[in-house]
Amino acid sequence: MIAVAALVLGVVLGVVIDIDIPIALQPYLPIAVIAALDALFGGVRAHFDHRFDDRQFTVSFISNVLIAAVIVYLGDQLGVGSQLSTGVVVVLGIRIFSNAAAIRRHLFGA
């Protein structure tokens, strides 16, 4: 319940507070958000599968964001940043929808 309250508080603060992201970090923010969503949906799925571990969730959350940011950074350095960004979005998107489908099956039995 604490995690849900923290999520709601974070979303509300993100909407209310106007934060200026430095231009150098702007390409990485959408990828970081998608990586964080992947970890979040994975954690919810693990909860419904009765195998949730808070340490594993935390490590997954942080490592997903860092790895996705490093991949995009390397792509920028190689001059193929948009292609690698697209690849990261596709892979994480597939994982998010796979976890969402598993959550839906748990909730609705279909």
N, C-alpha and C positions, 0 to 999 in steps of 0.2 A: 504494500500500500504506500510505503514511503517513496518507492520508485515512481509510482504513478503520480503522486503529489509533486514530486520534483520535476517530472516531465511536464505537467500542466503549468507549474510555476515558471519553468524555463521557456515554454512557448509563450506564455503571457508576457514575460519580461522581454522576450525577443520581439514581440509585436509592439509593445509600448515604448521601449527604449530605442532611440535612433542611434545606432552604432555605425561609425564610419570605418569600413574595412580598408586597410591600405591597398593601393592599386597592385602592389607586388603579390599580395595574398589572394586577390579576387579570383584568379583562375582555379584556386585550390578549394575554395569554400563549397561550391556545389558538389564536388567529388567527396569532400569530407562529410557533408550532410548525407549523401547517398550511402556512404560506407557506414555511418552511424545508424542510419535506418536499417541497413542490413543486419547489423549486430542487434538492434532492438527487436526486429521481427524474429531473429534467431533465438533471442532470449525468451520471447513470448511463446514460441513454438516449444522450446525446451521445457518451459513451465507446464504446458499442457501435456507434454510427454512424460512428466514427472521426473525429469533429469536435469533440472535447472541448478546451476552452481554459480554463485555470485562472483567468485574469483575468476572462473572461466569466462563469464559474461564481461567482466571488467577488462580482462586481458584481450578478449575478442574485440571489444569496442575500441580500445585504444590502438591495438595493432591494425585493425581494419582501416581506421582513419589514417594512421601513419603510413601504412603500405600504399594505400591509394594515393596519398599526397606525394610520396616518393616516386611512384610510377609516373604521375603527371609531371613532376619536376624533371625526371629523366627524359620524358618525352619532349618537354620544352627545351632542354639542353641539346637534344638531338635534332630539334627542328620538326618533330612530328607530334607535338603536344596534343593537337586536336584529335589525331587518330588514336593515341593511347587513352585520352580522356573518354572518347567514345567507347573504346574497348572496356574500360573500367566500368562505365555506366551500364553497358550491356550485360557484363558478367554479374555485377551486383544487382541489377534489375531482375535478372533471371532468378537469382537467389532470393530476392525479396518476394517475388511472385510465387516461388515454390514454397517458401515459408508461409505466405499468406494463404495459399491453398490448403496447407496442412492445418493451419489455425481454423480456417473455415470448416474443414472436415471435423475437427474436434468440437467446434461450437454447434454446428448444424447437422452433423452426421451425413453430410453430402459433399 
